[in-house]
Amino acid sequence: MDEIKNLESLGLVLPSPLYIVGAILFGIVGYVAFRRGRKTSAPALTWTGVTLMLYPYAVSQTWLLWFLGAGLCGFVYIKWE
């Protein structure tokens, strides 16, 4: 338990389980969108897939992860054709 307190004192905290589930879920959706975009030569779908796979590394709040992920998934749904 001391190791966790030492890491927290350095500013490092573990993400919540809901954050981890969201990152995995949006990463999978992003990978599927990326593959579909490459297969159909749809650059908007390809780059949205890349964004879905990478944005969890830049977002630290769980609510923001889910909000942006839902918005990007909505965009993928519209562009899917």
N, C-alpha and C positions, 0 to 999 in steps of 0.2 A: 504494500500500500504506500510505502514511502516513495517508491519510484514514481507513482502517479502524482503525488503531491509535489515532488521535485520537478516533474515535467510541467505541471500546472503553474508553478512559480516562474518557469521560463516562458510562459505564455502559450504552451502547447496543450490543447484539450482534445479529447477524443470526440468524434462526431456521434450524434445520437443514432440509434438504430433506424429511425425513420429517415434520416438523412442518407444513410448507407443504402437502404432499400430504394429510395428515390434515385440516387446516383446510378445504381445498377439498372433499374427500370428504364431510365432515360437513356442510358448508354446502349441498352439493347434496342430500344426504339430508334435511336440515332444510327446504329449500325444497319438496321433494316432499311431505313430511309436512304442512307448513303449508298447501299448496294442497289436499291431500286433507282435512285437518281443516276448512278453510273450506267446501269443497264439500259435505261430509257433516254439517256443523254439529256437529263433535266438538271441544269446547274443549280436552280433554286432548291431543289430537293436534295441534291448532293451536299451543298454547303450547309443546309439546315441540319442534315444528318451529322456532319462534322461538328457543328455547333452543339448539338444535343450530346454528342460524345464527350466534348471537351469543357463545356461551361461549368460542370460541377467542380472543377479544379479552381475556378475563380470565385465561386460563391461560397460563403461560409455560413449563412443563415439558412435554416431548414425551410422556413416559410418562403424565402426568396427562391430557393432551389425548386420547390414544388410549383410556385407561381410562374416562373420562367419556363419550366419544363412543360406545364400545361399549355402555355401560350405557344411554345414551339411545336408541341404535338398537334395543336389545333391547326397551325400553319401547314404541317405535314399532311394532315387529313384533307385540307383544302386542295393542296397541290398534288395529291396522290394520283388522280385521274384514273 
